[in-house]
Amino acid sequence: MKHNPGFGKPLPRKLFKGNVNDHFVKIAKDSGFKPPWIALQSEIRNKIRNIISNKNSSIESELYNWIDEVNIIIKKI
């Protein structure tokens, strides 16, 4: 810990202004880290895009199965 460049220095005030969660998510995203809830949101978004793009070309029961999969993922959150 002591070898970190910011060790022993106060945290910048900008970290505490606005929404702390949004700031954390930005820092994590910039570092390449995806918290589990962000990964689930991405998965849900991708599945919904897939459902929308295939709604005219797929069988109705298949669409309902995909929607059920999305709902299961949503329940995890």
C-alpha positions as CSV (number, residue, x, y, z in Angstrom):
1,M,0.0,0.0,0.0
2,K,2.7,2.5,0.9
3,H,4.2,2.3,-2.6
4,N,1.0,3.8,-4.2
5,P,1.7,7.3,-5.5
6,G,-1.3,8.7,-3.6
7,F,-0.6,7.0,-0.3
8,G,-0.9,9.4,2.6
9,K,-2.4,12.2,0.5
10,P,-6.0,13.5,0.9
11,L,-8.5,12.4,-1.7
12,P,-9.4,15.1,-4.2
13,R,-12.6,17.0,-3.4
14,K,-14.1,16.3,-6.8
15,L,-14.5,12.6,-5.8
16,F,-17.2,13.7,-3.3
17,K,-19.1,16.1,-5.6
18,G,-22.1,14.9,-7.5
19,N,-23.0,11.2,-7.6
20,V,-20.2,9.1,-6.0
21,N,-21.6,5.9,-7.7
22,D,-21.4,7.5,-11.2
23,H,-17.8,8.6,-10.4
24,F,-16.9,5.1,-9.3
25,V,-18.4,3.6,-12.5
26,K,-16.5,6.0,-14.7
27,I,-13.2,5.2,-13.0
28,A,-13.9,1.5,-13.1
29,K,-14.8,1.7,-16.8
30,D,-11.7,3.7,-17.6
31,S,-9.7,1.0,-15.9
32,G,-11.3,-1.8,-17.8
33,F,-13.2,-3.2,-14.8
34,K,-16.9,-4.0,-15.1
35,P,-18.8,-4.4,-11.9
36,P,-21.2,-7.3,-11.9
37,W,-24.3,-5.0,-12.3
38,I,-22.7,-3.3,-15.3
39,A,-21.9,-6.6,-16.9
40,L,-25.5,-7.7,-16.4
41,Q,-26.8,-4.4,-17.8
42,S,-24.7,-4.9,-20.9
43,E,-25.9,-8.5,-21.3
44,I,-29.6,-7.3,-20.9
45,R,-29.1,-4.5,-23.4
46,N,-27.5,-6.8,-26.0
47,K,-30.3,-9.4,-25.6
48,I,-33.0,-6.8,-26.0
49,R,-31.3,-5.4,-29.1
50,N,-31.1,-8.9,-30.5
51,I,-34.8,-9.4,-29.8
52,I,-35.8,-6.1,-31.5
53,S,-33.6,-6.8,-34.5
54,N,-35.1,-10.3,-35.0
55,K,-38.7,-9.6,-34.1
56,N,-39.9,-9.7,-37.8
57,S,-37.8,-12.7,-38.8
58,S,-38.2,-15.0,-35.9
59,I,-40.9,-17.4,-34.7
60,E,-43.1,-15.9,-32.0
61,S,-42.4,-18.6,-29.5
62,E,-38.6,-18.1,-30.0
63,L,-39.1,-14.4,-29.2
64,Y,-41.0,-15.2,-26.0
65,N,-38.1,-17.6,-25.0
66,W,-35.6,-14.8,-25.4
67,I,-37.8,-12.4,-23.5
68,D,-38.0,-15.0,-20.7
69,E,-34.2,-15.2,-20.6
70,V,-34.0,-11.4,-20.3
71,N,-36.5,-11.4,-17.4
72,I,-34.4,-14.1,-15.6
73,I,-31.3,-11.9,-15.9
74,I,-33.3,-8.9,-14.7
75,K,-34.3,-10.8,-11.6
76,K,-30.6,-11.2,-10.7
77,I,-30.3,-7.5,-10.3
